[in-house]
Amino acid sequence: MTDYDDEPELAGYEPHGDRPLRSARRLHVMRAVVVLGIVALVLPGILTTYSLAKATAGAACAANVTYRVPSATGSTVRFELFSAVGAGWVCYSVGAYGGDRKPVAALGLIPSYPTRAELRQLSPQDSLNP
């Protein structure tokens, strides 16, 4: 082994002094490109997940309204953060009970199509009884 402390790769290296390695403008451009790249990777996944959940919630809501409130003319579904049953998709009947929009079922954060056992008539003690 040799007696000097420097690595062979650093032999003869002289720092640039006070000047930075990259200019401020180049750093801003690089940061903008990185942020745009991350958004381009993440945003399609978020939009796909939302549209799939909305379609599933719409189908589940239509089934719930058809079974539970036969006099309704339609159904709507909304994602609500502060509903009576907490955050998630809430199903409403449209046109029944004199044309009012009434809650029918809480579908949760990740909606799924209801099974035959889950489709039952509303009883007076249900929290979402229209």
Short mmCIF file of the C-alpha atoms (twelve columns), coordinates in Angstrom:
data_MODEL
# 
_entry.id   MODEL 
# 
loop_
_atom_site.group_PDB 
_atom_site.id 
_atom_site.type_symbol 
_atom_site.label_atom_id 
_atom_site.label_alt_id 
_atom_site.label_comp_id 
_atom_site.label_asym_id 
_atom_site.label_seq_id 
_atom_site.Cartn_x 
_atom_site.Cartn_y 
_atom_site.Cartn_z 
_atom_site.pdbx_PDB_model_num 
ATOM 1   C CA . MET A 1   0.000   0.000   0.000   1 
ATOM 2   C CA . THR A 2   1.129   3.561   -0.629  1 
ATOM 3   C CA . ASP A 3   1.681   6.212   2.004   1 
ATOM 4   C CA . TYR A 4   -0.508  9.022   0.652   1 
ATOM 5   C CA . ASP A 5   -4.147  9.499   1.813   1 
ATOM 6   C CA . ASP A 6   -5.816  10.419  -1.469  1 
ATOM 7   C CA . GLU A 7   -7.636  7.860   -3.528  1 
ATOM 8   C CA . PRO A 8   -6.252  7.404   -7.036  1 
ATOM 9   C CA . GLU A 9   -9.532  8.666   -8.529  1 
ATOM 10  C CA . LEU A 10  -9.204  11.960  -6.630  1 
ATOM 11  C CA . ALA A 11  -5.542  12.590  -7.374  1 
ATOM 12  C CA . GLY A 12  -5.210  16.000  -8.960  1 
ATOM 13  C CA . TYR A 13  -8.811  17.050  -8.203  1 
ATOM 14  C CA . GLU A 14  -9.317  20.744  -7.648  1 
ATOM 15  C CA . PRO A 15  -12.774 21.971  -6.512  1 
ATOM 16  C CA . HIS A 16  -14.648 24.530  -8.615  1 
ATOM 17  C CA . GLY A 17  -14.406 27.128  -5.895  1 
ATOM 18  C CA . ASP A 18  -17.495 29.208  -5.056  1 
ATOM 19  C CA . ARG A 19  -19.292 28.450  -8.320  1 
ATOM 20  C CA . PRO A 20  -22.051 25.796  -7.960  1 
ATOM 21  C CA . LEU A 21  -21.937 22.648  -10.063 1 
ATOM 22  C CA . ARG A 22  -25.329 23.423  -11.687 1 
ATOM 23  C CA . SER A 23  -26.951 26.799  -12.249 1 
ATOM 24  C CA . ALA A 24  -30.077 27.859  -10.344 1 
ATOM 25  C CA . ARG A 25  -32.101 27.913  -13.568 1 
ATOM 26  C CA . ARG A 26  -31.097 24.354  -14.413 1 
ATOM 27  C CA . LEU A 27  -32.029 23.192  -10.892 1 
ATOM 28  C CA . HIS A 28  -35.504 24.756  -11.216 1 
ATOM 29  C CA . VAL A 29  -36.042 23.094  -14.591 1 
ATOM 30  C CA . MET A 30  -34.913 19.716  -13.221 1 
ATOM 31  C CA . ARG A 31  -37.253 20.039  -10.231 1 
ATOM 32  C CA . ALA A 32  -40.173 20.923  -12.500 1 
ATOM 33  C CA . VAL A 33  -39.459 17.919  -14.737 1 
ATOM 34  C CA . VAL A 34  -39.308 15.593  -11.721 1 
ATOM 35  C CA . VAL A 35  -42.584 16.936  -10.288 1 
ATOM 36  C CA . LEU A 36  -44.319 16.604  -13.674 1 
ATOM 37  C CA . GLY A 37  -42.983 13.059  -14.020 1 
ATOM 38  C CA . ILE A 38  -44.306 12.036  -10.609 1 
ATOM 39  C CA . VAL A 39  -47.709 13.587  -11.356 1 
ATOM 40  C CA . ALA A 40  -47.780 11.798  -14.729 1 
ATOM 41  C CA . LEU A 41  -47.142 8.475   -12.977 1 
ATOM 42  C CA . VAL A 42  -49.580 8.885   -10.077 1 
ATOM 43  C CA . LEU A 43  -52.535 10.775  -11.579 1 
ATOM 44  C CA . PRO A 44  -53.705 8.050   -14.025 1 
ATOM 45  C CA . GLY A 45  -53.872 5.525   -11.184 1 
ATOM 46  C CA . ILE A 46  -55.929 7.869   -9.025  1 
ATOM 47  C CA . LEU A 47  -58.323 8.684   -11.875 1 
ATOM 48  C CA . THR A 48  -58.735 5.005   -12.803 1 
ATOM 49  C CA . THR A 49  -59.417 4.010   -9.202  1 
ATOM 50  C CA . TYR A 50  -61.976 6.792   -8.786  1 
ATOM 51  C CA . SER A 51  -63.819 5.994   -12.027 1 
ATOM 52  C CA . LEU A 52  -63.948 2.271   -11.212 1 
ATOM 53  C CA . ALA A 53  -65.252 2.972   -7.696  1 
ATOM 54  C CA . LYS A 54  -67.857 5.391   -9.088  1 
ATOM 55  C CA . ALA A 55  -69.077 2.852   -11.657 1 
ATOM 56  C CA . THR A 56  -69.269 0.086   -9.039  1 
ATOM 57  C CA . ALA A 57  -71.053 2.380   -6.591  1 
ATOM 58  C CA . GLY A 58  -73.538 3.389   -9.295  1 
ATOM 59  C CA . ALA A 59  -74.369 -0.232  -10.121 1 
ATOM 60  C CA . ALA A 60  -74.646 -1.179  -6.440  1 
ATOM 61  C CA . CYS A 61  -76.847 1.847   -5.769  1 
ATOM 62  C CA . ALA A 62  -79.157 1.002   -8.665  1 
ATOM 63  C CA . ALA A 63  -79.552 -2.547  -7.319  1 
ATOM 64  C CA . ASN A 64  -80.200 -1.299  -3.783  1 
ATOM 65  C CA . VAL A 65  -82.792 1.245   -4.894  1 
ATOM 66  C CA . THR A 66  -84.543 -1.217  -7.218  1 
ATOM 67  C CA . TYR A 67  -84.888 -3.766  -4.420  1 
ATOM 68  C CA . ARG A 68  -85.432 -1.545  -1.385  1 
ATOM 69  C CA . VAL A 69  -87.480 1.336   -2.839  1 
ATOM 70  C CA . PRO A 70  -89.481 0.015   -5.808  1 
ATOM 71  C CA . SER A 71  -91.440 3.279   -6.162  1 
ATOM 72  C CA . ALA A 72  -88.285 5.307   -6.916  1 
ATOM 73  C CA . THR A 73  -87.737 6.582   -10.434 1 
ATOM 74  C CA . GLY A 74  -83.944 6.559   -10.222 1 
ATOM 75  C CA . SER A 75  -80.866 6.510   -8.052  1 
ATOM 76  C CA . THR A 76  -77.817 8.672   -7.427  1 
ATOM 77  C CA . VAL A 77  -74.602 7.952   -5.610  1 
ATOM 78  C CA . ARG A 78  -72.187 10.432  -4.031  1 
ATOM 79  C CA . PHE A 79  -68.882 10.204  -2.216  1 
ATOM 80  C CA . GLU A 80  -69.303 12.054  1.070   1 
ATOM 81  C CA . LEU A 81  -66.668 12.689  3.701   1 
ATOM 82  C CA . PHE A 82  -69.090 13.799  6.427   1 
ATOM 83  C CA . SER A 83  -72.273 11.765  6.047   1 
ATOM 84  C CA . ALA A 84  -74.450 10.297  8.793   1 
ATOM 85  C CA . VAL A 85  -72.618 6.960   8.554   1 
ATOM 86  C CA . GLY A 86  -69.078 8.269   7.997   1 
ATOM 87  C CA . ALA A 87  -66.894 8.718   4.949   1 
ATOM 88  C CA . GLY A 88  -67.722 6.751   1.826   1 
ATOM 89  C CA . TRP A 89  -70.189 6.297   -1.005  1 
ATOM 90  C CA . VAL A 90  -73.834 6.949   -0.085  1 
ATOM 91  C CA . CYS A 91  -76.737 5.772   -2.251  1 
ATOM 92  C CA . TYR A 92  -79.875 7.902   -2.660  1 
ATOM 93  C CA . SER A 93  -83.264 7.132   -4.191  1 
ATOM 94  C CA . VAL A 94  -84.744 9.736   -6.525  1 
ATOM 95  C CA . GLY A 95  -88.422 10.317  -7.179  1 
ATOM 96  C CA . ALA A 96  -89.882 8.243   -4.357  1 
ATOM 97  C CA . TYR A 97  -91.637 9.681   -1.315  1 
ATOM 98  C CA . GLY A 98  -93.031 12.687  -3.150  1 
ATOM 99  C CA . GLY A 99  -89.967 13.300  -5.317  1 
ATOM 100 C CA . ASP A 100 -87.434 13.786  -2.538  1 
ATOM 101 C CA . ARG A 101 -83.907 12.440  -2.588  1 
ATOM 102 C CA . LYS A 102 -83.592 10.034  0.350   1 
ATOM 103 C CA . PRO A 103 -80.584 7.980   1.520   1 
ATOM 104 C CA . VAL A 104 -80.982 4.256   0.945   1 
ATOM 105 C CA . ALA A 105 -77.635 2.584   1.691   1 
ATOM 106 C CA . ALA A 106 -74.110 3.359   2.801   1 
ATOM 107 C CA . LEU A 107 -71.768 1.619   0.368   1 
ATOM 108 C CA . GLY A 108 -68.498 2.335   2.207   1 
ATOM 109 C CA . LEU A 109 -65.123 3.545   0.967   1 
ATOM 110 C CA . ILE A 110 -64.681 0.643   -1.461  1 
ATOM 111 C CA . PRO A 111 -68.115 -0.175  -2.877  1 
ATOM 112 C CA . SER A 112 -69.066 -3.669  -3.998  1 
ATOM 113 C CA . TYR A 113 -72.130 -5.050  -5.684  1 
ATOM 114 C CA . PRO A 114 -74.591 -6.283  -3.035  1 
ATOM 115 C CA . THR A 115 -75.344 -9.971  -2.602  1 
ATOM 116 C CA . ARG A 116 -78.869 -11.316 -2.403  1 
ATOM 117 C CA . ALA A 117 -78.546 -11.578 1.407   1 
ATOM 118 C CA . GLU A 118 -77.541 -7.925  1.692   1 
ATOM 119 C CA . LEU A 119 -80.537 -6.771  -0.318  1 
ATOM 120 C CA . ARG A 120 -83.357 -6.624  2.182   1 
ATOM 121 C CA . GLN A 121 -86.229 -4.291  2.880   1 
ATOM 122 C CA . LEU A 122 -85.415 -1.377  5.170   1 
ATOM 123 C CA . SER A 123 -86.637 -1.660  8.714   1 
ATOM 124 C CA . PRO A 124 -87.473 1.322   10.994  1 
ATOM 125 C CA . GLN A 125 -84.266 0.922   13.039  1 
ATOM 126 C CA . ASP A 126 -81.943 1.285   10.023  1 
ATOM 127 C CA . SER A 127 -79.740 4.378   10.155  1 
ATOM 128 C CA . LEU A 128 -80.438 5.152   6.497   1 
ATOM 129 C CA . ASN A 129 -84.170 4.544   6.559   1 
ATOM 130 C CA . PRO A 130 -85.864 6.951   4.149   1 
# 
